[in-house]
Structures are given as C-alpha cells and as structure tokens.
Amino acid sequence: MSDVKEAEEPSKRELFEFEREKFERELEVKKLTSRAEMMRERFNFIKSPLALAILGGIVTIVVNSVASYYSNENTIGLEREKLQSELIKKYLEVPDSAGRIANLNFLVESGLIPNYSGPVSAYLKKNPALAPQTVPTTASADNWRSFGGNNVLDGGVLKRVQNAGNSLVVIMTRQSIREWQKCTGFLVNDRTIATIGYCVPGELSAGSPKLSDIRLQGIAPAGAVEPQVVNVALRGKGSSDHRIALLTLSSPVQGKQVLKIRAEAPVIGDRLIMPFLKGDAAEFSASVDDECSISEIDEESVIAYRCDGDIGSAGAPLVSFVTGEVIGIHSWSGEKARFGIRFNPSDLL
C-alpha cells in the first residue's frame, strides 16, 4: 500500500466559492476601470472648446458684474459729492457773513455734507468770523461762464472781479459794409483803452479816416455823450497778435473802473482772472477757476494759461488773482492752452 495519497477532486462548494471570488474581483476591477474612464471623459470635456467657451462666458459675466457694481458705486459717490457741493454753494448765497457761517455750521452738524464736513469744520475753526460767498446765478443753468456761477469767491476776489468787469468795453472794428469784428478792451487810465493789436486797423494818427471804422460800446451811461477814439498806438514788435494797442479817447470816461498795470514780472503758477465781454457790453463773463493760472512764459513775453474764454474775449485783460492788477492781454487760443502778451507799465509811456 502506497504512502502518497491521490489528489482529491474539489467539491462543488469549493468550486462555487472559487468562481464567486473570481467574479467579485473581476467586478471590482471593472468598477475601477469604469470610474477611471468616467474621470477621463470629464477631464476631456473640460479641455474641449465648448467647455472652455462656457467657462470663459461665466468668467466674463462675473467680471462684468463686478465692474458694473463698482462703476455704479463710483457714479453714485460722485453724484453724492456733487449734490453736497451744490448744497454748500446754495447755503453760501446769503449776503451777510454771520448767516453764511450759521449755514455752514448747520450743514456740518446735520450730517448733510459728510464728504466735506472735515474741511468745512477746519475752515470754521480757522476763520470763525469769515465765510466765503457764492453769487446766485440769474442766467440759465448751462451758462457756466457767467460771473460767480461755479466759483466760491471770498470778498477780496469778488471785489477784484467786479472791478475788472467794470473796466471793460466792447471794441468793434469794421470788416466790411455789414461785418464787424468784436473784441474786449479795458481802461488803463480815464482816456486810454488797451486791447490786443489785431483788434484795430493798426497805428492811426489823429484825423485818420480809418478811425471811423472803430466803434465802442459800454463806455458811457445811457444818454451821455460817448468819447470817440482819436488815436491808436501799437506797443511791442512782431505781428499784431504779439502787440498791444492803446486807443486814446477824445474825453475822459466817467463811471468806469481804471485798472492798474502790475510792475512785477509774472511767474509760472500766478493765478489769473480773465474777464471779457461776449459780443456786447451786457454779456460779462469771467474765468476765475483754479486752472486759470500761468503755465509757461517765453522770452518774447508770451504768457500761456488755461483760462476759459469765448467769442469776444480777444483783448481781455489778464488780471492778477491776488492783487487785481493787469499782468497781460489775452491774444489767441491753441490746442493745449491760451496765450497772451505781457503788459508792462512802460507800455503806457
């Protein structure tokens, strides 16, 4: 009898268990394979042009929404500041200083001007008895060049603007039978008007027939005899837009302001007042904002600045914001600035 046992055949149960284990392992492998395929398909979709287009559209919508939100917030903030600024200007139209100070205190304490409460409070502490005044605008709302319309002026500047405006006259020069050139001129003494050179026909001596081509408006009260131009002298060298014209009158002017010529040379940064008459003596305008200041001076005494002008402003005086004296005469406008000619006291000799 042999010691080695013959191999026994597996039972049906063992075969069943083997097949089941094999099936479960194969199922697990298929599940893992299926999951890997699904993930691969998802990533492939993300990389596809359609998915990128959808993602780009979503990002664009989000960015535009955020930009629109901040743009709206900025617009609202600017409008809020504008309303507060207009409220301050309106409350400063009161004629007496005490009333204006009371109005400013009310605006600060009531919280109606949160954007400006700090600077206004500091101003009131520094100037407890003095408040600036705005001049109420009687002209149309879009006539922003009207005197005082968009400027907060203290009493001294207000007086200098008024004096400059009271010195102005309209100079009309005949161009043809029906056409007249209109410029602004101003009194430098009671018998002399200054303007820019091209606003008159040229140098004219007494008795010249061309003197009749010059007319003046706004130089005398209604019913009074208007002085006539009896002589025209030009000062300076070069073309007419670089020369000053001095018109001598037949008699002294009454009731007008005479402007003094400043002896000190202008410097870059000097603030200016540029008053002028738009077409006729009734339409007085003045540029008095922060940008109305000298930006450049060249060797030929040409002054560059950014004052607002309009039709008829040629020949307007360039008045010192600080002293009210004349620094120069407005001549022409360029793309980036306006230009005038330096006016020296010696030009009157």
Sequence and secondary structure as in RCSB ss.txt:
>XXXX:A:sequence
MSDVKEAEEPSKRELFEFEREKFERELEVKKLTSRAEMMRERFNFIKSPLALAILGGIVTIVVNSVASYYSNENT
IGLEREKLQSELIKKYLEVPDSAGRIANLNFLVESGLIPNYSGPVSAYLKKNPALAPQTVPTTASADNWRSFGGN
NVLDGGVLKRVQNAGNSLVVIMTRQSIREWQKCTGFLVNDRTIATIGYCVPGELSAGSPKLSDIRLQGIAPAGAV
EPQVVNVALRGKGSSDHRIALLTLSSPVQGKQVLKIRAEAPVIGDRLIMPFLKGDAAEFSASVDDECSISEIDEE
SVIAYRCDGDIGSAGAPLVSFVTGEVIGIHSWSGEKARFGIRFNPSDLL
>XXXX:A:secstr
  SS       HHHHHHHHHHHHHHHHHHHHHHHHHHHHHHHHHHHHSHHHHHHHHHHHHHHHHHHHHHHHHHHH
HHHHHHHHHHHHHHHHT  SSHHHHHHHHHHHHHHTS TTTHHHHHHHHHH TT   B     S TT TTBTTTT
  B HHHHHHHHHHHHTEEEEEEESSSS EEEEEEEEEETTEEEEEGGGSSS B TT GGGGGEEEESSS TTS 
   EEEEEEESSSSGGGSEEEEEESS   S     B  S   TT BEEEEEESSSTT EEEE STT BEEEE TT
 EEEE     TT TT EEEETTT  EEEEEEEE SS EEEEE  GGGG 
